[in-house]
Structures are given as C-alpha cells and as structure tokens.
Amino acid sequence: MKLIRAIIRPERVASVLAELSDAGFPAVTKLDVVGRGKQRGIKVGDITYDEIPKNLLMFVCEDEYKDHVVEVITRKSKTGEKGAFGDGKIFISNVEEVYTISSGEKKL
C-alpha cells in the first residue's frame, strides 16, 4: 500500500476530491497548512509573504492504483496548461501496516 500526500492550492481541493471520489477513492484526510517552496514566498511591493496557505491531502491506496491517483491529483491541481510555481508537491511513502481502531483489525 502507498501513502500519498499532496500539498496543493486550496482552490484546487474540491475538483481533486470530486474526481478521486468518482474514481472510487473517497477516503481522504485534509489539513490546512502554510509554507513555502523554492520560490521563498511571494513578494508584493515591500512585503514578502513566506507563509502561503495550502492544503495537505493524504490518501492510502493499493500499489496498483498509485499512478492513477497521482495522475488525477497532478491534472486537477496544475495551474494552466504548463503549471506554475506554487502548484504543489506530491510525496509517496510505503505503508507497512494498517489497523482499524474500532475493530482492532489489521489490514496488511
């Protein structure tokens, strides 16, 4: 199994979640986060905003669905045809074990 963490623009969250839900991936954890990438924030006049609001979405899926989930997130999160600084990042990790708290059932 894979843990997919995507940091994306807040205005892109609804379309990402809608398409993933329609594709059979309704489970998600969503967090409001702030940060900056290699662009080191945004400068407007004399003010630099280095804590830019983003959303962190976390999904767990079977290995064979990873590429599809990443493709949906990338396509629905990209700004314009070529994308832009600040569109986000996707991080993928292996999941070793999963437990359901209510039942104590182990998934893997």
Phi and psi restraints in degrees (range 20) as a CNS / XPLOR table:
assign (resid 1 and name C) (resid 2 and name N)
       (resid 2 and name CA) (resid 2 and name C) 1.0 -123.5 20.0 2
assign (resid 2 and name N) (resid 2 and name CA)
       (resid 2 and name C) (resid 3 and name N) 1.0 142.1 20.0 2
assign (resid 2 and name C) (resid 3 and name N)
       (resid 3 and name CA) (resid 3 and name C) 1.0 -101.8 20.0 2
assign (resid 3 and name N) (resid 3 and name CA)
       (resid 3 and name C) (resid 4 and name N) 1.0 119.7 20.0 2
assign (resid 3 and name C) (resid 4 and name N)
       (resid 4 and name CA) (resid 4 and name C) 1.0 -109.7 20.0 2
assign (resid 4 and name N) (resid 4 and name CA)
       (resid 4 and name C) (resid 5 and name N) 1.0 120.9 20.0 2
assign (resid 4 and name C) (resid 5 and name N)
       (resid 5 and name CA) (resid 5 and name C) 1.0 -114.4 20.0 2
assign (resid 5 and name N) (resid 5 and name CA)
       (resid 5 and name C) (resid 6 and name N) 1.0 125.6 20.0 2
assign (resid 5 and name C) (resid 6 and name N)
       (resid 6 and name CA) (resid 6 and name C) 1.0 -123.7 20.0 2
assign (resid 6 and name N) (resid 6 and name CA)
       (resid 6 and name C) (resid 7 and name N) 1.0 125.7 20.0 2
assign (resid 6 and name C) (resid 7 and name N)
       (resid 7 and name CA) (resid 7 and name C) 1.0 -103.0 20.0 2
assign (resid 7 and name N) (resid 7 and name CA)
       (resid 7 and name C) (resid 8 and name N) 1.0 115.3 20.0 2
assign (resid 7 and name C) (resid 8 and name N)
       (resid 8 and name CA) (resid 8 and name C) 1.0 -136.1 20.0 2
assign (resid 8 and name N) (resid 8 and name CA)
       (resid 8 and name C) (resid 9 and name N) 1.0 168.7 20.0 2
assign (resid 8 and name C) (resid 9 and name N)
       (resid 9 and name CA) (resid 9 and name C) 1.0 -65.6 20.0 2
assign (resid 9 and name N) (resid 9 and name CA)
       (resid 9 and name C) (resid 10 and name N) 1.0 138.8 20.0 2
assign (resid 9 and name C) (resid 10 and name N)
       (resid 10 and name CA) (resid 10 and name C) 1.0 -56.7 20.0 2
assign (resid 10 and name N) (resid 10 and name CA)
       (resid 10 and name C) (resid 11 and name N) 1.0 -34.6 20.0 2
assign (resid 10 and name C) (resid 11 and name N)
       (resid 11 and name CA) (resid 11 and name C) 1.0 -72.8 20.0 2
assign (resid 11 and name N) (resid 11 and name CA)
       (resid 11 and name C) (resid 12 and name N) 1.0 -8.2 20.0 2
assign (resid 11 and name C) (resid 12 and name N)
       (resid 12 and name CA) (resid 12 and name C) 1.0 -98.9 20.0 2
assign (resid 12 and name N) (resid 12 and name CA)
       (resid 12 and name C) (resid 13 and name N) 1.0 -9.6 20.0 2
assign (resid 12 and name C) (resid 13 and name N)
       (resid 13 and name CA) (resid 13 and name C) 1.0 -60.8 20.0 2
assign (resid 13 and name N) (resid 13 and name CA)
       (resid 13 and name C) (resid 14 and name N) 1.0 -48.1 20.0 2
assign (resid 13 and name C) (resid 14 and name N)
       (resid 14 and name CA) (resid 14 and name C) 1.0 -58.8 20.0 2
assign (resid 14 and name N) (resid 14 and name CA)
       (resid 14 and name C) (resid 15 and name N) 1.0 -43.2 20.0 2
assign (resid 14 and name C) (resid 15 and name N)
       (resid 15 and name CA) (resid 15 and name C) 1.0 -70.9 20.0 2
assign (resid 15 and name N) (resid 15 and name CA)
       (resid 15 and name C) (resid 16 and name N) 1.0 -36.4 20.0 2
assign (resid 15 and name C) (resid 16 and name N)
       (resid 16 and name CA) (resid 16 and name C) 1.0 -62.9 20.0 2
assign (resid 16 and name N) (resid 16 and name CA)
       (resid 16 and name C) (resid 17 and name N) 1.0 -49.7 20.0 2
assign (resid 16 and name C) (resid 17 and name N)
       (resid 17 and name CA) (resid 17 and name C) 1.0 -64.8 20.0 2
assign (resid 17 and name N) (resid 17 and name CA)
       (resid 17 and name C) (resid 18 and name N) 1.0 -38.4 20.0 2
assign (resid 17 and name C) (resid 18 and name N)
       (resid 18 and name CA) (resid 18 and name C) 1.0 -63.6 20.0 2
assign (resid 18 and name N) (resid 18 and name CA)
       (resid 18 and name C) (resid 19 and name N) 1.0 -46.6 20.0 2
assign (resid 18 and name C) (resid 19 and name N)
       (resid 19 and name CA) (resid 19 and name C) 1.0 -68.5 20.0 2
assign (resid 19 and name N) (resid 19 and name CA)
       (resid 19 and name C) (resid 20 and name N) 1.0 -39.8 20.0 2
assign (resid 19 and name C) (resid 20 and name N)
       (resid 20 and name CA) (resid 20 and name C) 1.0 -66.2 20.0 2
assign (resid 20 and name N) (resid 20 and name CA)
       (resid 20 and name C) (resid 21 and name N) 1.0 -38.5 20.0 2
assign (resid 20 and name C) (resid 21 and name N)
       (resid 21 and name CA) (resid 21 and name C) 1.0 -63.7 20.0 2
assign (resid 21 and name N) (resid 21 and name CA)
       (resid 21 and name C) (resid 22 and name N) 1.0 -44.3 20.0 2
assign (resid 21 and name C) (resid 22 and name N)
       (resid 22 and name CA) (resid 22 and name C) 1.0 -62.3 20.0 2
assign (resid 22 and name N) (resid 22 and name CA)
       (resid 22 and name C) (resid 23 and name N) 1.0 -29.0 20.0 2
assign (resid 22 and name C) (resid 23 and name N)
       (resid 23 and name CA) (resid 23 and name C) 1.0 -85.9 20.0 2
assign (resid 23 and name N) (resid 23 and name CA)
       (resid 23 and name C) (resid 24 and name N) 1.0 1.3 20.0 2
assign (resid 23 and name C) (resid 24 and name N)
       (resid 24 and name CA) (resid 24 and name C) 1.0 99.0 20.0 2
assign (resid 24 and name N) (resid 24 and name CA)
       (resid 24 and name C) (resid 25 and name N) 1.0 16.1 20.0 2
assign (resid 24 and name C) (resid 25 and name N)
       (resid 25 and name CA) (resid 25 and name C) 1.0 -122.3 20.0 2
assign (resid 25 and name N) (resid 25 and name CA)
       (resid 25 and name C) (resid 26 and name N) 1.0 72.4 20.0 2
assign (resid 25 and name C) (resid 26 and name N)
       (resid 26 and name CA) (resid 26 and name C) 1.0 -81.2 20.0 2
assign (resid 26 and name N) (resid 26 and name CA)
       (resid 26 and name C) (resid 27 and name N) 1.0 -21.2 20.0 2
assign (resid 26 and name C) (resid 27 and name N)
       (resid 27 and name CA) (resid 27 and name C) 1.0 -79.3 20.0 2
assign (resid 27 and name N) (resid 27 and name CA)
       (resid 27 and name C) (resid 28 and name N) 1.0 129.3 20.0 2
assign (resid 27 and name C) (resid 28 and name N)
       (resid 28 and name CA) (resid 28 and name C) 1.0 -154.3 20.0 2
assign (resid 28 and name N) (resid 28 and name CA)
       (resid 28 and name C) (resid 29 and name N) 1.0 150.7 20.0 2
assign (resid 28 and name C) (resid 29 and name N)
       (resid 29 and name CA) (resid 29 and name C) 1.0 -114.5 20.0 2
assign (resid 29 and name N) (resid 29 and name CA)
       (resid 29 and name C) (resid 30 and name N) 1.0 129.6 20.0 2
assign (resid 29 and name C) (resid 30 and name N)
       (resid 30 and name CA) (resid 30 and name C) 1.0 -122.6 20.0 2
assign (resid 30 and name N) (resid 30 and name CA)
       (resid 30 and name C) (resid 31 and name N) 1.0 130.0 20.0 2
assign (resid 30 and name C) (resid 31 and name N)
       (resid 31 and name CA) (resid 31 and name C) 1.0 -127.2 20.0 2
assign (resid 31 and name N) (resid 31 and name CA)
       (resid 31 and name C) (resid 32 and name N) 1.0 141.4 20.0 2
assign (resid 31 and name C) (resid 32 and name N)
       (resid 32 and name CA) (resid 32 and name C) 1.0 -82.5 20.0 2
assign (resid 32 and name N) (resid 32 and name CA)
       (resid 32 and name C) (resid 33 and name N) 1.0 128.3 20.0 2
assign (resid 32 and name C) (resid 33 and name N)
       (resid 33 and name CA) (resid 33 and name C) 1.0 -133.9 20.0 2
assign (resid 33 and name N) (resid 33 and name CA)
       (resid 33 and name C) (resid 34 and name N) 1.0 165.2 20.0 2
assign (resid 33 and name C) (resid 34 and name N)
       (resid 34 and name CA) (resid 34 and name C) 1.0 -131.7 20.0 2
assign (resid 34 and name N) (resid 34 and name CA)
       (resid 34 and name C) (resid 35 and name N) 1.0 153.1 20.0 2
assign (resid 34 and name C) (resid 35 and name N)
       (resid 35 and name CA) (resid 35 and name C) 1.0 174.6 20.0 2
assign (resid 35 and name N) (resid 35 and name CA)
       (resid 35 and name C) (resid 36 and name N) 1.0 -167.8 20.0 2
assign (resid 35 and name C) (resid 36 and name N)
       (resid 36 and name CA) (resid 36 and name C) 1.0 -149.9 20.0 2
assign (resid 36 and name N) (resid 36 and name CA)
       (resid 36 and name C) (resid 37 and name N) 1.0 155.1 20.0 2
assign (resid 36 and name C) (resid 37 and name N)
       (resid 37 and name CA) (resid 37 and name C) 1.0 -104.3 20.0 2
assign (resid 37 and name N) (resid 37 and name CA)
       (resid 37 and name C) (resid 38 and name N) 1.0 -155.8 20.0 2
assign (resid 37 and name C) (resid 38 and name N)
       (resid 38 and name CA) (resid 38 and name C) 1.0 -66.6 20.0 2
assign (resid 38 and name N) (resid 38 and name CA)
       (resid 38 and name C) (resid 39 and name N) 1.0 -15.0 20.0 2
assign (resid 38 and name C) (resid 39 and name N)
       (resid 39 and name CA) (resid 39 and name C) 1.0 -75.0 20.0 2
assign (resid 39 and name N) (resid 39 and name CA)
       (resid 39 and name C) (resid 40 and name N) 1.0 -9.2 20.0 2
assign (resid 39 and name C) (resid 40 and name N)
       (resid 40 and name CA) (resid 40 and name C) 1.0 61.9 20.0 2
assign (resid 40 and name N) (resid 40 and name CA)
       (resid 40 and name C) (resid 41 and name N) 1.0 35.1 20.0 2
assign (resid 40 and name C) (resid 41 and name N)
       (resid 41 and name CA) (resid 41 and name C) 1.0 95.4 20.0 2
assign (resid 41 and name N) (resid 41 and name CA)
       (resid 41 and name C) (resid 42 and name N) 1.0 -169.4 20.0 2
assign (resid 41 and name C) (resid 42 and name N)
       (resid 42 and name CA) (resid 42 and name C) 1.0 -124.3 20.0 2
assign (resid 42 and name N) (resid 42 and name CA)
       (resid 42 and name C) (resid 43 and name N) 1.0 132.1 20.0 2
assign (resid 42 and name C) (resid 43 and name N)
       (resid 43 and name CA) (resid 43 and name C) 1.0 -105.3 20.0 2
assign (resid 43 and name N) (resid 43 and name CA)
       (resid 43 and name C) (resid 44 and name N) 1.0 123.5 20.0 2
assign (resid 43 and name C) (resid 44 and name N)
       (resid 44 and name CA) (resid 44 and name C) 1.0 -122.2 20.0 2
assign (resid 44 and name N) (resid 44 and name CA)
       (resid 44 and name C) (resid 45 and name N) 1.0 108.0 20.0 2
assign (resid 44 and name C) (resid 45 and name N)
       (resid 45 and name CA) (resid 45 and name C) 1.0 64.0 20.0 2
assign (resid 45 and name N) (resid 45 and name CA)
       (resid 45 and name C) (resid 46 and name N) 1.0 -126.1 20.0 2
assign (resid 45 and name C) (resid 46 and name N)
       (resid 46 and name CA) (resid 46 and name C) 1.0 -91.9 20.0 2
assign (resid 46 and name N) (resid 46 and name CA)
       (resid 46 and name C) (resid 47 and name N) 1.0 -1.5 20.0 2
assign (resid 46 and name C) (resid 47 and name N)
       (resid 47 and name CA) (resid 47 and name C) 1.0 -103.2 20.0 2
assign (resid 47 and name N) (resid 47 and name CA)
       (resid 47 and name C) (resid 48 and name N) 1.0 132.5 20.0 2
assign (resid 47 and name C) (resid 48 and name N)
       (resid 48 and name CA) (resid 48 and name C) 1.0 -108.6 20.0 2
assign (resid 48 and name N) (resid 48 and name CA)
       (resid 48 and name C) (resid 49 and name N) 1.0 124.5 20.0 2
assign (resid 48 and name C) (resid 49 and name N)
       (resid 49 and name CA) (resid 49 and name C) 1.0 -100.2 20.0 2
assign (resid 49 and name N) (resid 49 and name CA)
       (resid 49 and name C) (resid 50 and name N) 1.0 105.5 20.0 2
assign (resid 49 and name C) (resid 50 and name N)
       (resid 50 and name CA) (resid 50 and name C) 1.0 -106.3 20.0 2
assign (resid 50 and name N) (resid 50 and name CA)
       (resid 50 and name C) (resid 51 and name N) 1.0 4.2 20.0 2
assign (resid 50 and name C) (resid 51 and name N)
       (resid 51 and name CA) (resid 51 and name C) 1.0 -118.3 20.0 2
assign (resid 51 and name N) (resid 51 and name CA)
       (resid 51 and name C) (resid 52 and name N) 1.0 93.1 20.0 2
assign (resid 51 and name C) (resid 52 and name N)
       (resid 52 and name CA) (resid 52 and name C) 1.0 -94.9 20.0 2
assign (resid 52 and name N) (resid 52 and name CA)
       (resid 52 and name C) (resid 53 and name N) 1.0 130.1 20.0 2
assign (resid 52 and name C) (resid 53 and name N)
       (resid 53 and name CA) (resid 53 and name C) 1.0 -67.4 20.0 2
assign (resid 53 and name N) (resid 53 and name CA)
       (resid 53 and name C) (resid 54 and name N) 1.0 134.4 20.0 2
assign (resid 53 and name C) (resid 54 and name N)
       (resid 54 and name CA) (resid 54 and name C) 1.0 -141.4 20.0 2
assign (resid 54 and name N) (resid 54 and name CA)
       (resid 54 and name C) (resid 55 and name N) 1.0 173.9 20.0 2
assign (resid 54 and name C) (resid 55 and name N)
       (resid 55 and name CA) (resid 55 and name C) 1.0 -121.2 20.0 2
assign (resid 55 and name N) (resid 55 and name CA)
       (resid 55 and name C) (resid 56 and name N) 1.0 141.0 20.0 2
assign (resid 55 and name C) (resid 56 and name N)
       (resid 56 and name CA) (resid 56 and name C) 1.0 -106.4 20.0 2
assign (resid 56 and name N) (resid 56 and name CA)
       (resid 56 and name C) (resid 57 and name N) 1.0 118.9 20.0 2
assign (resid 56 and name C) (resid 57 and name N)
       (resid 57 and name CA) (resid 57 and name C) 1.0 -107.7 20.0 2
assign (resid 57 and name N) (resid 57 and name CA)
       (resid 57 and name C) (resid 58 and name N) 1.0 135.1 20.0 2
assign (resid 57 and name C) (resid 58 and name N)
       (resid 58 and name CA) (resid 58 and name C) 1.0 -124.5 20.0 2
assign (resid 58 and name N) (resid 58 and name CA)
       (resid 58 and name C) (resid 59 and name N) 1.0 129.9 20.0 2
assign (resid 58 and name C) (resid 59 and name N)
       (resid 59 and name CA) (resid 59 and name C) 1.0 -129.8 20.0 2
assign (resid 59 and name N) (resid 59 and name CA)
       (resid 59 and name C) (resid 60 and name N) 1.0 148.0 20.0 2
assign (resid 59 and name C) (resid 60 and name N)
       (resid 60 and name CA) (resid 60 and name C) 1.0 -120.0 20.0 2
assign (resid 60 and name N) (resid 60 and name CA)
       (resid 60 and name C) (resid 61 and name N) 1.0 131.8 20.0 2
assign (resid 60 and name C) (resid 61 and name N)
       (resid 61 and name CA) (resid 61 and name C) 1.0 -144.7 20.0 2
assign (resid 61 and name N) (resid 61 and name CA)
       (resid 61 and name C) (resid 62 and name N) 1.0 163.8 20.0 2
assign (resid 61 and name C) (resid 62 and name N)
       (resid 62 and name CA) (resid 62 and name C) 1.0 -66.7 20.0 2
assign (resid 62 and name N) (resid 62 and name CA)
       (resid 62 and name C) (resid 63 and name N) 1.0 151.0 20.0 2
assign (resid 62 and name C) (resid 63 and name N)
       (resid 63 and name CA) (resid 63 and name C) 1.0 -51.3 20.0 2
assign (resid 63 and name N) (resid 63 and name CA)
       (resid 63 and name C) (resid 64 and name N) 1.0 -40.8 20.0 2
assign (resid 63 and name C) (resid 64 and name N)
       (resid 64 and name CA) (resid 64 and name C) 1.0 -69.0 20.0 2
assign (resid 64 and name N) (resid 64 and name CA)
       (resid 64 and name C) (resid 65 and name N) 1.0 -14.7 20.0 2
assign (resid 64 and name C) (resid 65 and name N)
       (resid 65 and name CA) (resid 65 and name C) 1.0 -98.8 20.0 2
assign (resid 65 and name N) (resid 65 and name CA)
       (resid 65 and name C) (resid 66 and name N) 1.0 -5.6 20.0 2
assign (resid 65 and name C) (resid 66 and name N)
       (resid 66 and name CA) (resid 66 and name C) 1.0 -54.2 20.0 2
assign (resid 66 and name N) (resid 66 and name CA)
       (resid 66 and name C) (resid 67 and name N) 1.0 -50.4 20.0 2
assign (resid 66 and name C) (resid 67 and name N)
       (resid 67 and name CA) (resid 67 and name C) 1.0 -62.4 20.0 2
assign (resid 67 and name N) (resid 67 and name CA)
       (resid 67 and name C) (resid 68 and name N) 1.0 -37.5 20.0 2
assign (resid 67 and name C) (resid 68 and name N)
       (resid 68 and name CA) (resid 68 and name C) 1.0 -66.4 20.0 2
assign (resid 68 and name N) (resid 68 and name CA)
       (resid 68 and name C) (resid 69 and name N) 1.0 -45.1 20.0 2
assign (resid 68 and name C) (resid 69 and name N)
       (resid 69 and name CA) (resid 69 and name C) 1.0 -62.2 20.0 2
assign (resid 69 and name N) (resid 69 and name CA)
       (resid 69 and name C) (resid 70 and name N) 1.0 -44.1 20.0 2
assign (resid 69 and name C) (resid 70 and name N)
       (resid 70 and name CA) (resid 70 and name C) 1.0 -63.0 20.0 2
assign (resid 70 and name N) (resid 70 and name CA)
       (resid 70 and name C) (resid 71 and name N) 1.0 -40.7 20.0 2
assign (resid 70 and name C) (resid 71 and name N)
       (resid 71 and name CA) (resid 71 and name C) 1.0 -63.1 20.0 2
assign (resid 71 and name N) (resid 71 and name CA)
       (resid 71 and name C) (resid 72 and name N) 1.0 -43.1 20.0 2
assign (resid 71 and name C) (resid 72 and name N)
       (resid 72 and name CA) (resid 72 and name C) 1.0 -63.9 20.0 2
assign (resid 72 and name N) (resid 72 and name CA)
       (resid 72 and name C) (resid 73 and name N) 1.0 -47.3 20.0 2
assign (resid 72 and name C) (resid 73 and name N)
       (resid 73 and name CA) (resid 73 and name C) 1.0 -59.5 20.0 2
assign (resid 73 and name N) (resid 73 and name CA)
       (resid 73 and name C) (resid 74 and name N) 1.0 -46.2 20.0 2
assign (resid 73 and name C) (resid 74 and name N)
       (resid 74 and name CA) (resid 74 and name C) 1.0 -62.9 20.0 2
assign (resid 74 and name N) (resid 74 and name CA)
       (resid 74 and name C) (resid 75 and name N) 1.0 -48.8 20.0 2
assign (resid 74 and name C) (resid 75 and name N)
       (resid 75 and name CA) (resid 75 and name C) 1.0 -63.5 20.0 2
assign (resid 75 and name N) (resid 75 and name CA)
       (resid 75 and name C) (resid 76 and name N) 1.0 -42.8 20.0 2
assign (resid 75 and name C) (resid 76 and name N)
       (resid 76 and name CA) (resid 76 and name C) 1.0 -82.0 20.0 2
assign (resid 76 and name N) (resid 76 and name CA)
       (resid 76 and name C) (resid 77 and name N) 1.0 -15.0 20.0 2
assign (resid 76 and name C) (resid 77 and name N)
       (resid 77 and name CA) (resid 77 and name C) 1.0 -98.1 20.0 2
assign (resid 77 and name N) (resid 77 and name CA)
       (resid 77 and name C) (resid 78 and name N) 1.0 -19.4 20.0 2
assign (resid 77 and name C) (resid 78 and name N)
       (resid 78 and name CA) (resid 78 and name C) 1.0 -68.5 20.0 2
assign (resid 78 and name N) (resid 78 and name CA)
       (resid 78 and name C) (resid 79 and name N) 1.0 136.3 20.0 2
assign (resid 78 and name C) (resid 79 and name N)
       (resid 79 and name CA) (resid 79 and name C) 1.0 -89.6 20.0 2
assign (resid 79 and name N) (resid 79 and name CA)
       (resid 79 and name C) (resid 80 and name N) 1.0 117.9 20.0 2
assign (resid 79 and name C) (resid 80 and name N)
       (resid 80 and name CA) (resid 80 and name C) 1.0 70.6 20.0 2
assign (resid 80 and name N) (resid 80 and name CA)
       (resid 80 and name C) (resid 81 and name N) 1.0 -172.0 20.0 2
assign (resid 80 and name C) (resid 81 and name N)
       (resid 81 and name CA) (resid 81 and name C) 1.0 -74.7 20.0 2
assign (resid 81 and name N) (resid 81 and name CA)
       (resid 81 and name C) (resid 82 and name N) 1.0 -35.9 20.0 2
assign (resid 81 and name C) (resid 82 and name N)
       (resid 82 and name CA) (resid 82 and name C) 1.0 -98.9 20.0 2
assign (resid 82 and name N) (resid 82 and name CA)
       (resid 82 and name C) (resid 83 and name N) 1.0 -11.0 20.0 2
assign (resid 82 and name C) (resid 83 and name N)
       (resid 83 and name CA) (resid 83 and name C) 1.0 84.1 20.0 2
assign (resid 83 and name N) (resid 83 and name CA)
       (resid 83 and name C) (resid 84 and name N) 1.0 175.9 20.0 2
assign (resid 83 and name C) (resid 84 and name N)
       (resid 84 and name CA) (resid 84 and name C) 1.0 -152.9 20.0 2
assign (resid 84 and name N) (resid 84 and name CA)
       (resid 84 and name C) (resid 85 and name N) 1.0 161.1 20.0 2
assign (resid 84 and name C) (resid 85 and name N)
       (resid 85 and name CA) (resid 85 and name C) 1.0 -54.8 20.0 2
assign (resid 85 and name N) (resid 85 and name CA)
       (resid 85 and name C) (resid 86 and name N) 1.0 138.9 20.0 2
assign (resid 85 and name C) (resid 86 and name N)
       (resid 86 and name CA) (resid 86 and name C) 1.0 92.2 20.0 2
assign (resid 86 and name N) (resid 86 and name CA)
       (resid 86 and name C) (resid 87 and name N) 1.0 0.6 20.0 2
assign (resid 86 and name C) (resid 87 and name N)
       (resid 87 and name CA) (resid 87 and name C) 1.0 -68.2 20.0 2
assign (resid 87 and name N) (resid 87 and name CA)
       (resid 87 and name C) (resid 88 and name N) 1.0 -27.0 20.0 2
assign (resid 87 and name C) (resid 88 and name N)
       (resid 88 and name CA) (resid 88 and name C) 1.0 127.4 20.0 2
assign (resid 88 and name N) (resid 88 and name CA)
       (resid 88 and name C) (resid 89 and name N) 1.0 -173.2 20.0 2
assign (resid 88 and name C) (resid 89 and name N)
       (resid 89 and name CA) (resid 89 and name C) 1.0 -141.3 20.0 2
assign (resid 89 and name N) (resid 89 and name CA)
       (resid 89 and name C) (resid 90 and name N) 1.0 154.7 20.0 2
assign (resid 89 and name C) (resid 90 and name N)
       (resid 90 and name CA) (resid 90 and name C) 1.0 -124.2 20.0 2
assign (resid 90 and name N) (resid 90 and name CA)
       (resid 90 and name C) (resid 91 and name N) 1.0 130.8 20.0 2
assign (resid 90 and name C) (resid 91 and name N)
       (resid 91 and name CA) (resid 91 and name C) 1.0 -119.8 20.0 2
assign (resid 91 and name N) (resid 91 and name CA)
       (resid 91 and name C) (resid 92 and name N) 1.0 135.2 20.0 2
assign (resid 91 and name C) (resid 92 and name N)
       (resid 92 and name CA) (resid 92 and name C) 1.0 -123.7 20.0 2
assign (resid 92 and name N) (resid 92 and name CA)
       (resid 92 and name C) (resid 93 and name N) 1.0 131.7 20.0 2
assign (resid 92 and name C) (resid 93 and name N)
       (resid 93 and name CA) (resid 93 and name C) 1.0 -131.1 20.0 2
assign (resid 93 and name N) (resid 93 and name CA)
       (resid 93 and name C) (resid 94 and name N) 1.0 154.3 20.0 2
assign (resid 93 and name C) (resid 94 and name N)
       (resid 94 and name CA) (resid 94 and name C) 1.0 -77.0 20.0 2
assign (resid 94 and name N) (resid 94 and name CA)
       (resid 94 and name C) (resid 95 and name N) 1.0 144.7 20.0 2
assign (resid 94 and name C) (resid 95 and name N)
       (resid 95 and name CA) (resid 95 and name C) 1.0 -108.2 20.0 2
assign (resid 95 and name N) (resid 95 and name CA)
       (resid 95 and name C) (resid 96 and name N) 1.0 121.4 20.0 2
assign (resid 95 and name C) (resid 96 and name N)
       (resid 96 and name CA) (resid 96 and name C) 1.0 -84.5 20.0 2
assign (resid 96 and name N) (resid 96 and name CA)
       (resid 96 and name C) (resid 97 and name N) 1.0 -42.3 20.0 2
assign (resid 96 and name C) (resid 97 and name N)
       (resid 97 and name CA) (resid 97 and name C) 1.0 -146.4 20.0 2
assign (resid 97 and name N) (resid 97 and name CA)
       (resid 97 and name C) (resid 98 and name N) 1.0 151.6 20.0 2
assign (resid 97 and name C) (resid 98 and name N)
       (resid 98 and name CA) (resid 98 and name C) 1.0 -136.4 20.0 2
assign (resid 98 and name N) (resid 98 and name CA)
       (resid 98 and name C) (resid 99 and name N) 1.0 133.1 20.0 2
assign (resid 98 and name C) (resid 99 and name N)
       (resid 99 and name CA) (resid 99 and name C) 1.0 -124.1 20.0 2
assign (resid 99 and name N) (resid 99 and name CA)
       (resid 99 and name C) (resid 100 and name N) 1.0 137.7 20.0 2
assign (resid 99 and name C) (resid 100 and name N)
       (resid 100 and name CA) (resid 100 and name C) 1.0 -89.1 20.0 2
assign (resid 100 and name N) (resid 100 and name CA)
       (resid 100 and name C) (resid 101 and name N) 1.0 120.6 20.0 2
assign (resid 100 and name C) (resid 101 and name N)
       (resid 101 and name CA) (resid 101 and name C) 1.0 -61.5 20.0 2
assign (resid 101 and name N) (resid 101 and name CA)
       (resid 101 and name C) (resid 102 and name N) 1.0 -46.0 20.0 2
assign (resid 101 and name C) (resid 102 and name N)
       (resid 102 and name CA) (resid 102 and name C) 1.0 -63.2 20.0 2
assign (resid 102 and name N) (resid 102 and name CA)
       (resid 102 and name C) (resid 103 and name N) 1.0 -37.5 20.0 2
assign (resid 102 and name C) (resid 103 and name N)
       (resid 103 and name CA) (resid 103 and name C) 1.0 -102.9 20.0 2
assign (resid 103 and name N) (resid 103 and name CA)
       (resid 103 and name C) (resid 104 and name N) 1.0 -17.9 20.0 2
assign (resid 103 and name C) (resid 104 and name N)
       (resid 104 and name CA) (resid 104 and name C) 1.0 75.9 20.0 2
assign (resid 104 and name N) (resid 104 and name CA)
       (resid 104 and name C) (resid 105 and name N) 1.0 4.5 20.0 2
assign (resid 104 and name C) (resid 105 and name N)
       (resid 105 and name CA) (resid 105 and name C) 1.0 -67.2 20.0 2
assign (resid 105 and name N) (resid 105 and name CA)
       (resid 105 and name C) (resid 106 and name N) 1.0 135.1 20.0 2
assign (resid 105 and name C) (resid 106 and name N)
       (resid 106 and name CA) (resid 106 and name C) 1.0 -95.3 20.0 2
assign (resid 106 and name N) (resid 106 and name CA)
       (resid 106 and name C) (resid 107 and name N) 1.0 129.9 20.0 2
assign (resid 106 and name C) (resid 107 and name N)
       (resid 107 and name CA) (resid 107 and name C) 1.0 -81.1 20.0 2
assign (resid 107 and name N) (resid 107 and name CA)
       (resid 107 and name C) (resid 108 and name N) 1.0 -42.1 20.0 2
